[in-house]
Amino acid sequence: MAKTTKAKAKPAAKTKVAAKTGAVAKLKTPPVPHQALLNQVTIDAPWELVEAFSVHPRWKASDVDIAADMILKRLKKAGVKARGIRAKMYLSIPFDASVTLGKVTFRAKPPAYAKSVPDGFSAPLAYVSASYSRSVGKLFDKNTDAGPPVDVRGKIVVSEGFAFPQKMIEFERQGAVGVIAVNPGVDIHWGICTSIWGTPDLDDLPRKPGIPVVAVNNPDGLKLIEAAKKGESATLKTKLEEGWYEQTIPVVDIPGKEEPEKFVLLHGHYDSWDVGVGDNAVGDACMLEIARVLSKNPGALRRSVRIAWWPGHSTGRYAGSTWFADAFAIDLDENCVAQINCDSPGCRWATEFKDVSWMKETEAFAKATIRSVAGLPSHGERPHRAGDYAFNNIGISSLMMLSSTMPDALREEKGYYAVGGCGANIAWHTENDTIEIADRDILLRDIKVYLGLVAGIADAKVLPFDWRAQVEEFNTTLAGYQKAAGKLADLKATKAAIASLADALSAFHAGIDSGKIKPKVANPVILGLARILVPINYTREARFRHDPAVPIPPLPTLFAATEIAAMDSVKQGYAVTQLIRGQNRVVAALRAAERLVRAAG
């Protein structure tokens, strides 16, 4: 178990940290593209927003509305033309919670969407052992090394971890009447326990949580675990408010000079838990400064840039970005060339770009830009089913989610456990996410990185996404699935379709490099490939719907191949049927992609 020492709010000491952790030295890099734009980035205006948000909580709906006005007023002051779109969304606003054991009452926090039981209810406790994630890459996964099965029917489950939806769904399905999530440290983290992505529709409603859930800190949780082992009972109280709320989405559009209808979407959430400086006042400030710089340089880029600040991230499971994805789906489908998520840049001690999210086709471009602008190497991973990645079902190439982070050595030295933001500071989603979590110099650097990414895509003659990299990853994924299934599944049709598409892409890129295939021909193909290939790699639902907020593996309709060997013969038959249908979806998409590529000449 990770240490549970509390994060101390201290100003960043960058030179000492670099020496202590062996931070990677800056690399020799080629000239920075769009250097003239990057030179115009300053820190004063964005830092003023960080300071203003650092004393303004932003999870209650009325406070979120005030925050939207704060953003819009600052955009106007900077000479940026902006609009505030009023959006109606369903939210769950958490307030208070507690757990009473005998005569002792423990402080708790209810995750958004937990059932509200302000008068309390009592039931026996049941301990279900689990492990804490060691890295952000595993943070959202279900526990694979949990203890033996426990009968939780009619009981309040006590289990280690955060109140993420994957475990909550399982416990409720198993008959639990409540859940107590034991957080890893001395602080309690806010969160949201529903798997419903954004505002529910009629088909989503059956997955709405029907039990109370609370989070407690580790010292109190250990006492509750011991009580559960003794068969004791406890009383849960939760207070939340659910309903329909109108919230504001600030939006800025900076027109491009050659293809103004096409745009890069830069976005991040401005609602936060408590004052949420590292998650996500710093991201809001980053977007504010990029909007200012680009608005001062009209016509500097070929394509347009759209910048949006989301509400409903924390209390609606990305309700703001999901509303936007629904309301503007056709425009996004026809014109959005990429989405860039801005969450938790500019945090203290964040000297590395590690575990950054990006889709495989964007990886080479993202790495080159980070190296060029920041002089640093970077490492990325498959985007989690988290953040404001509300655009996968449309099929949009995507990059970034979390931003720079502290080195692993420093995190281990401090005894920090894995969290999902704040540059790995464990103040994430707590009342300790205050001004000390931000760092002016690191934020300035990260603003330039984000601006470099936005400008690099918006101004590229040929969209800088290499689908050969994604197809190569398809091959790796498929090989692992086939090996796991052995003779129980036949995935040869998918393998052949991947090989054929790879061959077509090789010729396509050779044509681009030689000048035979012009940008006006290449770009629609690159965009069209995203609409075809992103959904088969990141979604199970049909296009324009939203998958649940639970982990989704690569090529998810073929994932049963990894589980079929452990099934009995009857269930294996069902799995074979599922794989046939899943393979049909994948092969049809790969062949459609190949036809699109070959038609380009």
Secondary structure as UniProt FT lines:
FT   HELIX           14..21
FT   TURN            33..34
FT   HELIX           35..38
FT   TURN            39..40
FT   HELIX           44..53
FT   TURN            54..55
FT   HELIX           61..77
FT   TURN            78..79
FT   STRAND          82..101
FT   TURN            102..103
FT   STRAND          104..109
FT   STRAND          117..127
FT   HELIX           136..138
FT   TURN            139..140
FT   TURN            153..154
FT   STRAND          156..160
FT   HELIX           165..173
FT   TURN            174..175
FT   STRAND          178..182
FT   TURN            202..204
FT   HELIX           205..207
FT   STRAND          213..216
FT   HELIX           218..229
FT   TURN            230..231
FT   STRAND          233..254
FT   STRAND          259..269
FT   TURN            274..275
FT   HELIX           277..281
FT   HELIX           282..295
FT   TURN            298..299
FT   STRAND          303..310
FT   TURN            313..317
FT   HELIX           319..327
FT   HELIX           329..335
FT   STRAND          336..341
FT   TURN            348..349
FT   STRAND          352..358
FT   HELIX           360..362
FT   HELIX           363..374
FT   STRAND          378..381
FT   TURN            387..388
FT   TURN            390..395
FT   STRAND          398..399
FT   HELIX           408..414
FT   HELIX           422..424
FT   TURN            426..429
FT   TURN            431..432
FT   HELIX           435..437
FT   HELIX           440..458
FT   HELIX           467..485
FT   HELIX           486..488
FT   HELIX           492..514
FT   HELIX           519..538
FT   TURN            543..544
FT   HELIX           556..562
FT   HELIX           564..566
FT   HELIX           569..598
FT   TURN            599..600
//
